[in-house]
Amino acid sequence: MKVIEIKKFGGPEELEIKDVKIGKPGPKEVLIKNLSIGLNYIDVYHRTGLYPIPLPSGIGLEACGVIEEVGSEVNLFKIGDRVSHASMPIGAYSEKQIMPQEKLISVPDGISNEVASCIVLKGMTAEYLLHRSYIAKKGDKVLFHAAAGGVGQILCQWANSIGCEVIGTVGSKEKEEIAKKNGCHYVINYTEKNFVEEVEKLFGKNAVDVVYDGVGQKTFEGSIECLKIRGMMVAFGNASGYVNTIDVKKHINTKGLFFTRPSIAHYTVTRKELEDSAKKVFDAVISKKIKIDISKKYTLDQAKNAHEDLEARKLIGPAVIIPN
Ligand SMILES: NC(=O)c1ccc[n+]([C@@H]2O[C@H](COP(=O)([O-])OP(=O)(O)OC[C@H]3O[C@@H](n4cnc5c(N)ncnc54)[C@H](OP(=O)(O)O)[C@@H]3O)[C@@H](O)[C@H]2O)c1
């Protein structure tokens, strides 16, 4: 079977396509034939080594596929089941993979393979950010950076459906329209305008209830500035670089802010948390609270191009890799 592998950390050119033999699933594992694979910014962090992984390694954390073989003690799934996953072990950029059964989610009818391969990691992230890291309520002013991105499109639609006032930042003119279509009441092009000043023009100083910041270094200081007294800073990503240090006096104490740096793994610790989160996402898609538009499809041997596009900010919303 074909798989994408990296031997050393580096640029998109490190993504190599290889033919390998896949083994047999262990007692509590299943062998999945991947039908569609999700592309995520975390794949870039793994490839560059920002999030170090043992090498050589496969890459990719999100896919939808069909179970072809089950281990002797598998009791949650059977051959032929359609499943998705959004977690380690790493290696979703592949035609087939072996996964532990407890990491898998059944995909309901009414959700296509492609959609199922891009709403598990991104959708469950939007779910825990909006409903559990900070519980967004009707009337809350929510600031989301990179609102036309993969997580952004899902979270902004969802926040809008709750009744939040959604402010989205985007990096290009084309993305402004996309962010509006995806639930943002106000859109700021932060490559052209200072987003702190723009938020102040809309709501005054210190007005935002929560900032969901997946951009990191470039937006961190401004995000803190926009928050109201006792507001909540949810720093959940680093597309522009990792925020390594926080000055408690300057960043937190001045306004008595709450700060969290969560990861999806912290919110899908138990099987019940995983199943509940996935169900909320699938229900939101089936009930059309969230609409998913796949922006681009790649083949496995185009993984390098996919990463180039992702890092060049060319992708608008969820993209997938179709393995064969
Ligand atoms: N903590 C978690 O549990 C968790 C889970 C999933 C994702 N995430 C994080 O959420 C964020 C979004 O993930 P995603 O997969 O949906 O990606 P994405 O939003 O589709 O792509 C990243 C976006 O970040 C923006 N960006 C700003 N500065 C950038 C820079 N210097 N280089 C590249 N991009 C830059 C770009 O949008 P503009 O052009 O509009 O600025 C770009 O499209 C990422 O930071 C990711 O790591 C975190």
The ligand as an SDF file (V2000), in Angstrom:
LIG
                    3D

 48 52  0  0  0  0  0  0  0  0999 V2000
   -5.4510   22.8050   19.8710 N   0  0  0  0  0  0  0  0  0  0  0  0
   -6.2110   22.0160   19.1230 C   0  0  0  0  0  0  0  0  0  0  0  0
   -6.9100   21.1390   19.6460 O   0  0  0  0  0  0  0  0  0  0  0  0
   -6.2670   22.2220   17.6580 C   0  0  0  0  0  0  0  0  0  0  0  0
   -6.9630   21.3070   16.8450 C   0  0  0  0  0  0  0  0  0  0  0  0
   -7.0540   21.5830   15.4770 C   0  0  0  0  0  0  0  0  0  0  0  0
   -6.4480   22.7190   14.9490 C   0  0  0  0  0  0  0  0  0  0  0  0
   -5.7360   23.5340   15.7650 N   0  0  0  0  0  0  0  0  0  0  0  0
   -5.1080   24.7520   15.2710 C   0  0  0  0  0  0  0  0  0  0  0  0
   -6.1030   25.5440   14.6630 O   0  0  0  0  0  0  0  0  0  0  0  0
   -5.5270   26.3450   13.6560 C   0  0  0  0  0  0  0  0  0  0  0  0
   -6.3210   26.1520   12.3790 C   0  0  0  0  0  0  0  0  0  0  0  0
   -6.1240   24.8340   11.9020 O   0  0  0  0  0  0  0  0  0  0  0  0
   -6.6330   24.3830   10.4830 P   0  0  0  0  0  0  0  0  0  0  0  0
   -6.1100   23.0140   10.2520 O   0  0  0  0  0  0  0  0  0  0  0  0
   -8.0890   24.6610   10.3830 O   0  0  0  0  0  0  0  0  0  0  0  0
   -5.8180   25.3700    9.5000 O   0  0  0  0  0  0  0  0  0  0  0  0
   -6.3670   26.5760    8.6170 P   0  0  0  0  0  0  0  0  0  0  0  0
   -7.0740   27.5640    9.4960 O   0  0  0  0  0  0  0  0  0  0  0  0
   -7.1170   26.0500    7.4660 O   0  0  0  0  0  0  0  0  0  0  0  0
   -5.0070   27.2010    8.0940 O   0  0  0  0  0  0  0  0  0  0  0  0
   -4.2540   28.0600    8.9070 C   0  0  0  0  0  0  0  0  0  0  0  0
   -4.6000   29.5240    8.6440 C   0  0  0  0  0  0  0  0  0  0  0  0
   -3.8720   30.3270    9.5560 O   0  0  0  0  0  0  0  0  0  0  0  0
   -3.7370   31.6180    9.0110 C   0  0  0  0  0  0  0  0  0  0  0  0
   -2.3680   32.1220    9.1940 N   0  0  0  0  0  0  0  0  0  0  0  0
   -2.0380   33.2660    9.8070 C   0  0  0  0  0  0  0  0  0  0  0  0
   -0.7300   33.4510    9.8090 N   0  0  0  0  0  0  0  0  0  0  0  0
   -0.1830   32.4180    9.1580 C   0  0  0  0  0  0  0  0  0  0  0  0
    1.1510   32.0660    8.8130 C   0  0  0  0  0  0  0  0  0  0  0  0
    2.2000   32.8310    9.1680 N   0  0  0  0  0  0  0  0  0  0  0  0
    1.3670   30.9370    8.1200 N   0  0  0  0  0  0  0  0  0  0  0  0
    0.3340   30.1500    7.7750 C   0  0  0  0  0  0  0  0  0  0  0  0
   -0.9610   30.4220    8.0780 N   0  0  0  0  0  0  0  0  0  0  0  0
   -1.2220   31.5560    8.7680 C   0  0  0  0  0  0  0  0  0  0  0  0
   -4.0950   31.5190    7.5170 C   0  0  0  0  0  0  0  0  0  0  0  0
   -5.3780   32.1260    7.3360 O   0  0  0  0  0  0  0  0  0  0  0  0
   -5.4470   33.6940    6.9150 P   0  0  0  0  0  0  0  0  0  0  0  0
   -4.7720   33.7980    5.5740 O   0  0  0  0  0  0  0  0  0  0  0  0
   -6.8750   33.9920    6.8830 O   0  0  0  0  0  0  0  0  0  0  0  0
   -4.6730   34.4370    7.9710 O   0  0  0  0  0  0  0  0  0  0  0  0
   -4.1900   30.0310    7.2720 C   0  0  0  0  0  0  0  0  0  0  0  0
   -5.1000   29.7200    6.2540 O   0  0  0  0  0  0  0  0  0  0  0  0
   -4.0630   25.8990   13.5340 C   0  0  0  0  0  0  0  0  0  0  0  0
   -3.2620   26.7340   14.2990 O   0  0  0  0  0  0  0  0  0  0  0  0
   -4.0930   24.5270   14.1730 C   0  0  0  0  0  0  0  0  0  0  0  0
   -2.8790   24.1270   14.6880 O   0  0  0  0  0  0  0  0  0  0  0  0
   -5.6390   23.2980   17.1050 C   0  0  0  0  0  0  0  0  0  0  0  0
  1  2  1  0
  2  3  2  0
  2  4  1  0
  4  5  1  0
  4 48  2  0
  5  6  2  0
  6  7  1  0
  7  8  2  0
  8  9  1  0
  8 48  1  0
  9 10  1  0
  9 46  1  0
 10 11  1  0
 11 12  1  0
 11 44  1  0
 12 13  1  0
 13 14  1  0
 14 15  2  0
 14 16  1  0
 14 17  1  0
 17 18  1  0
 18 19  2  0
 18 20  1  0
 18 21  1  0
 21 22  1  0
 22 23  1  0
 23 24  1  0
 23 42  1  0
 24 25  1  0
 25 26  1  0
 25 36  1  0
 26 27  1  0
 26 35  1  0
 27 28  2  0
 28 29  1  0
 29 30  1  0
 29 35  2  0
 30 31  1  0
 30 32  2  0
 32 33  1  0
 33 34  2  0
 34 35  1  0
 36 37  1  0
 36 42  1  0
 37 38  1  0
 38 39  2  0
 38 40  1  0
 38 41  1  0
 42 43  1  0
 44 45  1  0
 44 46  1  0
 46 47  1  0
M  CHG  2   8   1  16  -1
M  END
$$$$
